[in-house]
């Protein structure tokens, strides 16, 4: 697989994860709590796939096979890093949303 396809896969998996995370957040807003864990699991799976690709690239570099770093490669790394950061924040927001919802329902 060429570097452009590898990089695009990182972007695609990161985008999938982000979509699952925001869907989980929306479920918290609408009190569909039973759907959240499955969506988070799907997001984690997509992040894992992107991270596995990244790890393979790092291993190749460590083995002395230099990478051709391009703007597209940097862009893919930005996507993955942002998705992981958003995941951490979204998980916190979901917990807060549950508290807010429980107080609103009283």
RAHUVEN-V878915 format. One record per residue. N is the residue number from 1. RES is the residue in three letters. PSI is psi in whole degrees, -180 to 180 (NA if undefined). OMEGA is omega in whole degrees, 0 to 359 (none if undefined). BURIAL is + if it has 16 or more other ideal C-beta (glycine too) atoms within 10 Angstrom, else -. Layout:
# RAHUVEN-V878915
n res psi omega burial
N RES PSI OMEGA BURIAL
N RES PSI OMEGA BURIAL
This chain:
# RAHUVEN-V878915
n res psi omega burial
1 UNK 136 181 -
2 UNK 164 186 -
3 UNK -37 180 -
4 UNK -40 179 -
5 UNK -40 178 -
6 UNK -47 181 +
7 UNK -42 179 +
8 UNK -36 178 -
9 UNK -39 176 +
10 UNK -45 180 +
11 UNK -44 181 +
12 UNK -49 180 -
13 UNK -39 177 +
14 UNK -42 178 +
15 UNK -41 176 -
16 UNK -47 181 +
17 UNK -45 180 +
18 UNK -42 179 +
19 UNK -43 177 -
20 UNK -41 181 +
21 UNK -44 179 +
22 UNK -30 174 -
23 UNK -40 177 +
24 UNK -41 178 +
25 UNK -41 177 +
26 UNK -37 177 -
27 UNK -37 177 +
28 UNK -39 179 +
29 UNK -39 184 -
30 UNK 13 176 -
31 UNK 34 175 -
32 UNK 63 188 -
33 UNK -28 182 -
34 UNK -16 180 -
35 UNK -18 189 -
36 UNK -49 184 +
37 UNK -40 179 -
38 UNK -40 179 -
39 UNK -40 177 +
40 UNK -39 178 +
41 UNK -42 177 -
42 UNK -41 178 +
43 UNK -44 179 +
44 UNK -37 178 -
45 UNK -45 179 -
46 UNK -42 176 +
47 UNK -41 179 +
48 UNK -41 178 -
49 UNK -44 178 +
50 UNK -42 180 +
51 UNK -37 177 +
52 UNK -42 178 -
53 UNK -46 179 +
54 UNK -43 181 +
55 UNK -41 177 -
56 UNK -40 179 -
57 UNK -40 178 +
58 UNK -39 178 -
59 UNK -41 178 -
60 UNK -43 179 -
61 UNK -43 180 -
62 UNK -27 179 -
63 UNK 4 178 -
64 UNK 12 177 -
65 UNK 93 186 -
66 UNK 147 178 -
67 UNK 147 173 -
68 UNK 97 184 -
69 UNK 126 180 -
70 UNK 172 175 -
71 UNK -38 179 -
72 UNK -41 177 -
73 UNK -46 179 +
74 UNK -41 179 -
75 UNK -42 180 -
76 UNK -38 178 +
77 UNK -38 175 +
78 UNK -43 179 -
79 UNK -48 183 +
80 UNK -47 181 +
81 UNK -43 180 -
82 UNK -41 179 -
83 UNK -43 180 +
84 UNK -41 178 -
85 UNK -44 179 -
86 UNK -37 178 +
87 UNK -48 181 +
88 UNK -43 180 -
89 UNK -41 181 -
90 UNK -38 177 +
91 UNK -41 177 +
92 UNK -43 181 -
93 UNK -39 178 +
94 UNK -45 178 +
95 UNK -43 179 -
96 UNK -40 180 -
97 UNK -38 178 +
98 UNK -41 179 -
99 UNK -47 180 -
100 UNK -44 180 -
101 UNK -41 181 -
102 UNK -36 178 -
103 UNK -35 179 -
104 UNK -27 183 -
105 UNK -2 181 -
106 UNK NA none -
